[in-house]
Amino acid sequence: MTFTTPVISIDLAFALARAIVGVVIAAHGAQKLFGVWGGPGLAGWTAGMARMGMRPAALWAVLTALAEFAGGIALGLGFLVPITAAIVTMQIGTALAKIHWPKGFWSNAGGIEFTLVLVAVALISGISDPGAWSLDRVLGIPALGAGTYLVVLVLSWLVYIAGSRSARPQVATNPKAA
């Protein structure tokens, strides 16, 4: 005699994981955009972008906060999954590398532990089929595939590199002023 229990479909299980991670990422973006749940708000986040060397800081503050807020919502709903997953992967991956990596592995010390899980779910979502429980399927959007994920990820990375250049030192036009 075999003992079996009912299971849910892989599509539903994957959608639940994607939805939970999407909500977490969107909430993190809401902290930056709206200052809720102890977040810095847009003014505080703009100052943070300036400290990280992003130029122009105000533009990057809006873009990164929206990447988390709107990207998290879209990822959670399964909308344009390879595209939103790539944007979220880039955003959270950058936070992992710039902020959390120097602090080690464990999240109690600000390390990569939790952030790594968010990046992993975004990456897995981006290279996988969005599944039956996704807005993409409901709207009849064809699976865009892992290639789309990789292209958007590389483009996002190039945009980040362009925006993270340190401000160039200003050269005095008058040699006596230097």
Disulfide bonds with the S-S distance in Angstrom:
none
